[in-house]
Amino acid sequence: MIIKNFKDFATNSRKKDTLRIIEAGLGAALPDRAFGKIVKRNKLVLGKETILFSKYARIFVVGFGKAADSMAKKVSLFTRIDGGIIVIPSGTKSVLKNKKFKTLYAGHPIPNKQSVQATNQIVEFLKKREPDEFIIFLISGGGSALLSLPDGISLNDKKIVTSMLLKSGANIQEINCVRKHLSKIKGGKLVENLSCDAVSFVMSDVIGDDLSAIASAPTYFDNTTFKDAYEILTKYNLKKNTPQSVLKRLKLGIHKKIPETPKFLKIKNYIIATNNDCLNAMKERAQKLGYTVKMVQSISGNVAVVSKKLLKSFPIKQHSCLIFGGETTVKVVGNGRGGRNQELVLYLLNEIQKSEKNVVIASCGTDGKDGNTDASGAIIESPNNQFRDIKKFLKNNNSYNFFKKYKGLIFTGPTHTNLMDIGILLTR
């Protein structure tokens, strides 16, 4: 079981079925299936294109993100790899035991000195590659913080602006737009001067599976500008607290005194797994359990608004469930603990508890970590008028302690993958 406290929650048939469906989604988020179709013993099969490894003297892997180690493990099982570097979040334990790989640990969600050190090691590694070699890049969510090489600003200033953006309610595309324009490697710059052939395999943690936003697109190209980045800081009223070095750099870019991020594709990038893979697995499991299923894909926006939209889509009929996935945002105004999944469940609970039906609500991050907590999400059942203190916890962004009080925290630990969030509303 991926959900470590599955048995604690499976106290009735409704909760047990909810957990089984969530478990199916979490299982589908692992990179196993995708690489089995793509990576063969001596070649890569990319649709109609085949890349033969026999053309190259050596094959290397460079991976970064929450799924870097699990992705590298699968690739190395399917084909020969001569070496490589992977970067994963500090505090996690790598599932990759292959001694040909160097495993580095760095900061997430805020970059740190280890992020800079890891990035410099990758940059130097790429500089040494010969034209007869081949690189497989493995990219997943979390890469924006794990790889950090600030350009024209200090690491501390990069940390300040990143922290402000994460609390502002900005979506990941907006956050990464700013990051790309403060970096020496993001937005396609990592491979700008690459001297050998390469390909990137990407697990999407972004709504719309936008390659220019995932992990801030170090191996893709950038379709945003310095002006876009500056306007995002304006949109969320962040300029007054933004370090002057950041504003100065963005203005230099706007006035074309420093070069824009690359606007052309250097190497091919392929999305190999998305949130929809999780939702389809959940739908299949729910149908096998006898439920009528409705699915809502690509949820986004503030949790308070999303909760109302989801409830409008949920019929609350016997033996039915609403499966949803995507990535919401939270504007942090309190000093509590929580994350977007826990807060979404709490908003849903607040809205739905007036119903006469017993509804189970659950939502969790496929990466195993929700916000500033050690939980991956939350699960709760809504009987009539049992919870009277919800608004107090919501006001302080303190969903974690609400679910701690009512024993609703889901724990998975790091899952070594990242395909955004999944959730369900279920009645039986």
RADA-V547102 format. One line per field, one symbol per residue. phi: phi as a letter, one per 40 degrees, with the letter a starting at -180 (. if undefined). psi: psi as a letter, one per 20 degrees, with the letter a starting at -180 (. if undefined). burial: I if it has 24 or more other ideal C-beta (glycine too) atoms within 12 Angstrom, else O. A space follows every 10 residues. Layout:
# RADA-V547102
phi->???
psi->???
burial->???
This chain:
# RADA-V547102
phi->.cccbdcccc cacccccdcc ccdccccccc cdcccccccb dbabbbgccb bccccbcabb bbbahcbdcc ccccccccac bciibbbbcd gbbcccbccc bcbbbacacb cbdccccccc ccdccccccc ccbbbbcbba dhccccbaad bgbccccccc ccccccccgc ccccdcdcdc cbbcbcggcc bdbccbcaab bbccbbdgfc ccbcfgfcbb bbbbbdcdcc ccccdbfbcc bcdccccccc cccccfcbcc cdbbccbcbb cbabdccccc cccccccccg ccbbbbcfca hcdcccdccc cccccfbdfb abbaaiacbb ccbbbcbiac cccccccccc ccccccccbc baaacccgbb gcbccciaba bbccfcbbbc cccccbfbcd cccccbfbcc bbgdcgaabg bbaabbbb
psi->phohkghhhl irhghggghh gghhgghiiq jggghhhgor gkrpomciqp opiiiqgqpq poqqrhjggh ghggghhhrp pirrpqprqq iqppiojpii qppqprqpip qahhgggggh hgghghhiqq hjrppopopr qihhhhopnq ojrrhghggg hgggghiijq rhggghgggh jjqiirkihh jhkpirqrqp ppppkppilo hihpkklhjb rpjrrhgggg hghghjlihh jpqhhghggh hgghjkiqqr qpjqpgrppp piqrhhgghh hggggghhij qppqpoqlqr rphgghgggg hhioilqplq qppqqborqp ooiakaqarh gghghggggh hiiiqiqopp pqqqpiijpo ckrjqibqpq pnrplhojjg hghghjllhg hghggjljpp phrpikrnlb qqrqppq.
burial->OIIOIIOOIO OOOIIIIIII IIIIIIIIII IIOIIOOIIO OOOIIOOOOO IOIOOIOIII IIIIIIIIII IIIIIIOIII IOIIIIIIII OIOIIIOIOO IIIIIIIIII IIOIIIIIII IIIOIIOOIO OOIIIIIIII IIIIIIIIII IIIOIOIIII IIIIIIIIII IIIIIIIIII IIIIIIIIII IIOIOIIIII IIIIIIIOII IIIIIIIIII IIOIIIOIII OIIOOIOIOO OIIOOIIOII OIIOOOOOOI IIOOOIIIII IIIIIIIIII IIIOIIOOIO IOIIIIIIII IIIIOIIOII IOOIOIOOOI IIIIIIIIII IIOOOIIIII IIIIIIIIII IIIOIOIIII IIIIIIIIII IIIIIIIIII IIOOOOIOOI OOIIOOIIII IIIOOIOIII IIIIIIIIII IIIIIIII
